Amino acid sequence: MTEVAFVLGTESEAVRLAPVIRACERRGVDHAVIHTGEHGAETLERSVFDGFDVPSPDIALDVGSGPHGRQTGTMLAAIERALAETDPAVAVVHGDTNSALAGAVAASKMRPKVAHVEAGLRSFDRSAPAETNRVIADHVADYLFATTEKARWYLVREGVTELRITVTGSTAVDALERVRDRSRPEREVLDEFGLRAGGFLLVDVRRRGNADDPGRFRAVLDGAARAGSAHGLEVVRPVRPRARERSGEVVPDGPAPVRTVEPRRYAAFVRLLSASAAVVTDSSCVQEEACILGTPCVTVQNATERSETTEVGANRLGARDPDGVCRSVTEALESDGEWENPYGTGGAAERVLGALPVDAERGEIVR
């Protein structure tokens, strides 16, 4: 009988659950990986599973993209069938994707207990679908794994019983440590793209509200280009082939053109992020990773669920016009870059597994 089923469908989930999956393998916990296909199976296989030495998913649902309601509904039915097939004691979801929402809700209506990794994050922007997803996942979960004390406090304030919450730190720290120890050296990745450490500004804008709005997208890139010109930095935009097809090549005129590169694996992107002078992004995962790696971050969003990054001085919010982006990048570059990482020093994956209702020493389910 399967002890733990992991439900995931995006790169960020796979990256942050890979350390927990590997912990299951080390400790003899029988597990299954259910891949919804929220962001496509082939890209995830190549970028993450191979890089973290995690076996291919046991069940691939191939749900694909679509409007939120239709996609989530299709996932619910498919995940329900997958959970009936694997019959786990615990279903583990991560974060705030539609896969996390569907996995948590499906499991909550069946026998498995629900575990939510990265619980308690709040942006308080209810217009964002991700905020709805994470709140619902938290409130149907039996085991909530918070990355920080602040996340734990949000959960307690919302009425979650403290006994259900464990502060583990972030499994992203575990994932980044593995990239550092096992992937290609930074120098090789930089040489591949013709870059030098500290000599470029990374621009990773991917959310639909920014990447699919030509005017807003151009404004962010133009601001980054101005900042690059002012500080003698090349401006580099990492993009996956699927994202390129969606958003096209939008590059502003100016003395510091934005160059597009295609890091095909997550590890290569991490090397670029670590070596950049600063990053401009709208991704909450990149905000967290930049904070952990010590890279100054400018977030072109008005709110973030990673408020710890702004509190320690690693992240600046809000600017989306060219002047504002340029000004925020300048402030980021002028910061001393010395902040305390709020997400822990590693070992989060083992803490997650240790709190689940399985006997990892004997490989038996605890009822």
C-alpha positions in Angstrom: 0.0 0.0 0.0 1.3 3.5 -0.9 2.1 5.6 2.2 2.5 9.0 0.6 1.2 10.4 -2.7 2.6 13.6 -4.1 0.3 15.6 -6.3 2.1 18.2 -8.5 1.9 19.7 -11.9 4.3 22.7 -12.2 8.0 23.2 -12.1 7.9 25.1 -8.8 6.0 22.3 -7.1 8.4 19.6 -8.5 11.5 21.6 -7.4 10.2 22.1 -3.9 8.8 18.6 -3.4 11.7 16.8 -5.0 13.7 17.0 -1.7 10.7 15.4 0.2 10.4 12.7 -2.5 14.1 11.9 -2.2 13.7 11.8 1.6 11.0 9.1 1.1 13.4 7.1 -1.0 16.3 7.4 1.5 14.1 6.3 4.4 12.1 3.5 2.6 8.7 5.2 2.6 6.6 3.8 -0.2 5.3 6.7 -2.3 3.8 7.7 -5.6 4.0 10.8 -7.7 0.9 12.0 -9.5 1.6 14.5 -12.2 -1.4 16.5 -13.3 0.3 18.1 -16.4 -0.8 21.6 -15.4 2.3 23.0 -17.1 3.0 20.1 -19.5 4.8 16.8 -18.7 7.7 16.9 -21.1 9.2 20.2 -19.9 8.9 19.1 -16.2 10.5 15.8 -16.9 13.5 17.3 -18.6 13.9 20.3 -16.3 13.3 18.9 -12.9 13.0 15.2 -12.5 16.2 14.4 -14.3 18.1 17.2 -12.5 17.1 16.0 -9.1 17.5 12.3 -9.7 13.8 11.7 -9.0 12.1 8.9 -10.9 9.5 9.8 -13.5 5.9 10.2 -12.2 4.0 7.1 -11.4 0.8 8.5 -12.8 0.6 11.2 -15.5 -2.9 12.8 -15.9 -2.1 15.1 -18.8 -4.8 17.6 -17.9 -3.1 20.4 -19.7 -3.9 24.1 -19.6 -7.3 25.9 -19.8 -9.5 28.3 -17.9 -9.2 27.9 -14.1 -12.6 26.4 -13.5 -12.4 23.8 -16.3 -8.8 22.9 -15.5 -9.4 22.5 -11.8 -12.6 20.5 -12.4 -10.8 18.1 -14.8 -8.0 17.7 -12.3 -10.4 17.0 -9.4 -11.9 14.0 -11.3 -8.6 12.7 -12.5 -6.8 13.1 -9.1 -9.7 11.3 -7.4 -9.2 8.3 -9.7 -5.5 8.4 -9.1 -5.9 8.5 -5.4 -8.3 5.6 -5.5 -5.7 3.6 -7.5 -2.8 4.4 -5.2 -4.7 4.4 -1.9 -2.2 6.5 0.1 -2.3 7.3 3.8 -1.3 10.9 3.0 -1.7 13.1 -0.1 1.0 15.9 -0.2 0.4 19.1 -2.2 2.6 22.2 -2.4 1.9 25.9 -2.7 -0.9 27.6 -4.6 -1.4 26.1 -8.0 -4.6 24.6 -9.4 -2.9 21.2 -8.9 -2.5 22.0 -5.2 -6.1 23.1 -4.9 -7.5 20.1 -6.7 -5.2 17.7 -5.0 -6.1 19.0 -1.5 -9.8 19.1 -2.2 -9.9 15.7 -3.8 -8.0 14.0 -1.0 -10.1 15.8 1.7 -13.2 14.0 0.3 -11.5 10.6 0.4 -9.5 8.5 2.9 -6.1 10.1 2.7 -5.0 12.8 5.1 -3.9 16.1 3.4 -0.5 17.6 3.9 0.2 21.1 2.5 3.8 22.1 2.1 4.4 25.9 2.1 1.3 26.6 4.1 0.3 30.0 5.5 1.6 32.3 2.8 -0.7 35.3 2.3 -0.6 38.2 -0.2 -4.1 39.4 0.9 -4.8 40.0 -2.8 -8.0 38.0 -3.3 -8.1 39.0 -7.0 -5.2 36.6 -7.5 -6.4 33.0 -8.1 -3.3 31.7 -6.3 -4.5 33.4 -3.1 -7.8 31.5 -3.2 -6.0 28.3 -3.9 -3.6 28.5 -1.0 -6.2 29.6 1.5 -8.5 26.7 0.6 -5.6 24.2 0.6 -4.7 25.3 4.1 -8.1 25.0 5.5 -8.7 21.4 4.2 -5.3 20.2 5.2 -4.6 18.0 8.2 -0.8 18.7 8.2 0.4 22.3 7.5 4.1 22.9 6.9 4.9 26.6 7.2 8.2 28.0 5.9 8.4 30.7 8.6 7.0 31.7 12.0 5.1 34.5 10.2 3.3 32.0 8.0 2.5 30.0 11.1 1.0 33.1 12.8 -1.2 33.8 9.8 -2.6 30.3 10.0 -3.2 30.5 13.8 -4.9 33.9 13.2 -7.3 32.2 10.8 -8.3 29.6 13.3 -6.0 26.7 12.3 -5.2 24.5 15.3 -1.6 24.9 16.2 -1.1 21.2 16.6 -1.7 20.8 12.8 1.1 23.3 12.0 4.9 22.6 11.8 7.4 25.3 10.9 9.9 23.5 8.7 11.8 26.2 6.8 11.6 26.1 3.0 12.3 23.0 1.0 13.6 25.5 -1.6 16.7 25.7 0.5 17.2 21.9 0.2 16.6 22.1 -3.6 19.1 25.0 -4.1 21.7 23.1 -2.0 21.4 20.2 -4.4 21.7 22.4 -7.4 24.9 23.9 -5.9 26.4 20.5 -5.1 25.3 18.4 -8.1 24.7 20.6 -11.2 27.0 22.1 -13.8 29.4 24.7 -12.3 28.3 28.3 -12.5 31.2 29.1 -14.8 30.1 26.6 -17.4 26.6 28.0 -17.5 27.8 31.6 -17.8 30.2 30.6 -20.6 27.4 28.9 -22.5 25.5 32.2 -22.6 28.5 34.5 -22.9 28.0 36.2 -19.5 30.2 37.1 -16.5 29.2 36.9 -12.9 27.8 40.2 -11.6 27.8 41.7 -15.1 24.2 41.3 -15.9 20.7 42.1 -14.8 18.2 39.2 -15.0 14.6 39.9 -16.0 12.2 37.0 -15.4 8.6 38.3 -16.0 6.2 35.4 -16.6 2.8 36.1 -15.0 -0.1 36.6 -17.4 -0.9 40.1 -16.2 2.6 41.2 -17.2 3.9 38.9 -19.9 0.6 38.9 -21.9 0.1 42.7 -21.8 2.4 44.1 -24.4 2.3 47.6 -23.0 3.1 46.6 -19.4 5.6 44.0 -20.6 7.5 46.6 -22.7 7.4 49.1 -19.8 9.1 46.6 -17.4 11.7 45.7 -20.0 12.3 49.3 -20.9 12.9 50.2 -17.2 15.3 47.3 -16.9 17.1 48.4 -20.0 17.5 51.9 -18.6 18.9 50.5 -15.4 21.3 48.2 -17.3 22.6 51.1 -19.3 23.0 53.3 -16.2 25.0 50.7 -14.4 26.9 49.1 -17.2 25.0 45.8 -17.0 23.8 43.5 -19.8 20.1 42.8 -19.5 19.2 39.1 -19.9 15.7 37.6 -20.0 15.6 33.8 -19.5 12.7 32.3 -21.3 11.4 28.8 -21.9 10.3 27.9 -25.5 6.7 27.7 -24.4 6.8 31.1 -22.9 8.5 32.5 -26.0 5.7 31.2 -28.2 3.1 32.9 -25.9 4.6 36.3 -25.4 6.8 36.7 -28.5 10.0 38.7 -28.8 9.2 42.1 -27.1 12.5 44.0 -26.8 12.6 47.8 -26.3 14.8 50.1 -28.3 17.7 51.6 -26.3 21.4 51.4 -25.6 21.1 48.3 -23.4 19.0 45.8 -25.4 17.4 42.9 -23.6 18.9 39.6 -24.7 16.8 36.4 -24.5 18.4 33.2 -23.5 16.9 29.7 -23.0 18.1 27.8 -19.9 16.4 24.5 -20.5 16.9 23.1 -17.0 15.9 24.6 -13.7 19.5 24.2 -12.5 20.8 26.5 -15.3 18.3 29.1 -14.3 19.5 29.0 -10.7 23.1 29.5 -11.8 22.0 32.6 -13.7 20.0 33.9 -10.8 22.9 33.4 -8.4 25.4 35.1 -10.7 23.3 38.1 -11.6 23.8 41.5 -10.1 20.0 41.7 -9.4 16.8 40.2 -10.7 13.5 41.9 -11.9 10.6 39.4 -11.6 7.0 38.9 -10.9 7.4 35.3 -9.7 7.0 34.6 -6.0 9.3 31.6 -6.3 12.1 33.6 -7.8 11.7 36.2 -5.0 12.2 33.4 -2.5 15.1 31.9 -4.4 16.8 35.2 -4.9 16.5 35.9 -1.1 18.1 32.6 -0.3 20.9 33.0 -2.9 21.7 36.6 -1.8 20.6 38.2 -5.1 18.8 41.6 -4.8 15.3 41.4 -6.2 12.8 43.9 -7.7 9.3 42.6 -7.9 6.9 44.2 -10.4 3.8 43.4 -8.4 1.9 45.4 -5.8 1.7 42.5 -3.4 3.6 39.4 -2.5 3.0 36.3 -0.4 6.8 36.3 0.4 6.6 39.4 2.6 9.6 38.1 4.6 11.8 39.0 1.6 10.8 42.6 1.8 11.2 42.7 5.6 14.8 41.6 5.5 15.6 44.0 2.7 16.1 41.5 -0.1 13.1 42.5 -2.2 11.5 45.7 -3.4 7.8 45.8 -4.6 5.5 47.7 -6.8 7.3 49.5 -9.7 6.0 48.6 -13.2 6.6 51.9 -15.1 10.0 52.4 -16.7 11.2 55.1 -14.3 10.0 53.1 -11.3 11.7 49.9 -12.4 14.9 51.7 -13.1 14.8 53.5 -9.8 14.0 50.2 -7.9 16.9 48.4 -9.6 19.3 51.2 -8.7 18.2 50.9 -5.1 18.6 47.2 -5.2 22.1 47.4 -6.6 23.1 50.0 -4.0 22.0 47.7 -1.1 24.7 46.0 0.8 23.3 42.6 -0.1 23.6 41.4 3.5 20.4 40.1 4.9 19.4 37.1 7.1 17.8 34.3 5.1 14.3 33.9 6.7 13.7 30.5 5.1 16.1 28.3 7.2 19.4 26.6 6.6 18.2 23.3 5.1 16.7 20.1 6.3 13.1 21.1 5.7 12.3 18.0 3.7 13.3 15.7 6.5 11.1 17.8 8.9 8.2 17.4 6.6 8.6 13.7 6.3 9.2 13.4 10.1 5.9 15.0 10.9 3.8 12.9 8.5 1.8 9.9 9.9 4.2 7.3 8.5 6.8 5.3 10.3 9.8 6.1 8.1 12.1 3.8 10.0 10.0 0.7 9.4 8.3 1.9 6.2 4.8 1.3 7.8 1.7 3.4 7.8 0.7 4.8 11.1 -3.1 4.8 11.5 
